Amino acid sequence: MSARLAVGFRKFHRISTYSIVKKDENAREIVMTDKIIVFSTCAGVKEAKKLAGHLVEQRLAACVNVVKGMESYYRWKGKVAREPEVLLIIKTSRELFSRLRAEWERLHSYEIPELIAVPIVEGAASYMDWLERELAAQ
């Protein structure tokens, strides 16, 4: 498979259904997957469960972990704030991120919802295959 993806100034190409290779500034190839983990937070469990279920039902995520009992410290409107929050760990793909972001911004109660994606560099083959199947079945 030789699909090319442009990300910034770097070129990527796929070497399997869930791997991509990028060349760094020294032309070394770096292999990583096309899957990502997205982190976000909600003010409460009810909203977190609703959003998690929606993402999985819409196949924008294969899995969402809802982690209760977190406390966040942050600066908001000139003041330091401290609030209890619920962490969401969302497993998806780079390809679906823009659609996931649009849904998140549409449904989330926060004025500026946190949504941070990090690459999955490697993973167990069986889990990565499962992610691929669940995200592709649209």
Secondary structure, 3 states (H helix, E strand, C coil): CCCEEEECCEEEEEEECCEEEEECCCCCEEEEECEEEEEEEECCHHHHHHHHHHHHHCCCCCEEEEEEEEEEEEEECCEEEEEEEEEEEEEEEHHHHHHHHHHHHHHCCCCCCCCEEEECCCCCHHHHHHHHHHHHCC
